[in-house]
Amino acid sequence: MRDLTLRQIEVIRAVMMTGTITGAAAFLNVSAPGISRLLKYTEESVGIRLFERKAGLFIPSVEASAVFDQVRLVHHSVENLTTAVVSLQKGVDVRLAFASAPSIAQFIAARVLRNVRRKFPDLFIDLNILKIEETMDYLLLERGEFVIMSSAVQSATVESIELARGGLVTIVPDDNPLAKRQTVSVHDLAAQPLIGVDPGDPYGETLARPFRAAGIEPKYAMRGRFAQTVVSLVRHGLGVAVIDEFSVAEVYMPGVTRVKLSDPSAITAYVCKKKGRVLSGFADHTIAQFRAELTAATQKRPWEPAKP
């Protein structure tokens, strides 16, 4: 005797429920002859008569009662499995933990999570904001699946994968004379009160790179630890700054004018994960959304005039 297939079990149950071949066919949205043939084949395979035919009705036979009990159990198990799969697809009772650098978290992460939420409406998301020096512990202790950073993590135990390449941009208060310019250079900025990040920090070193390439050692009137702090200080008229474009990738930023930096500049966003760790499908989808949003931010710069 061959094992019953799920399709055969489905047909047996449909005949049990409806009592006729025609009813079972309508229930399963298939042809009646197909149901009849499969039912006959099933009875021949198991070697017992599953149904008694009386006045056009199919009545479960007494000797097959144990079979029908198992059919009910199997169907119930399949329903539970389907429910579990649907719940997993929506993210029910599932947790996605990851982290981001402050500069990318400010605007990009919110757009990413909006897209993730559309696909997985019930997924619990735990987003942490990390400094570069906190990334190693976070990944190696598996507090989260991955980290989005604006610089690669230099470690044999961590894998850093490039997501997108962007550039740096100048930010000045709205009432600053430089706000009326199409472009500014690091020489223009050096003559202004300059706000920055410690050049000893990997992020701060990236922001200082255009100055050093031009032979200028930036002298900061004040420094902040994170991009959000730098933007806030500029908004309040305390100086000008060079910042990565991901930190200011928003259409409206009252009090701050973004001006193109004429000097060559570059910044790269990475996804960092523990080497050898297999990520969840939710993590893979979220990383793909980060790649898309970071790339879009470099193609639709709100401070640049629209291209004809």
Secondary structure, DSSP 8 states (H G I E B T S, - for coil): -----HHHHHHHHHHHHHSSHHHHHHHHTS-HHHHHHHHHHHHHHHTS--EEEETTEEEE-GGGHHHHHHHHHHHHHHHHHHHHHHHHHHTTT-EEEEEE-HHHHTTHHHHHHHHHHHH-TT-EEEEEE--GGGHHHHHHTTSSS-EEESS----TTEEEEEEEEE-EEEEEETTSGGGG-SEE-HHHHHTS-EEE--TTSHHHHHHHHHHHHTT-----SEE-SSHHHHHHHHHTTS-EEEEEGGGG--S--TTEEEEEE-S---EEEEEEEETT----HHHHHHHHHHHHHHHHHHHS-TTS----
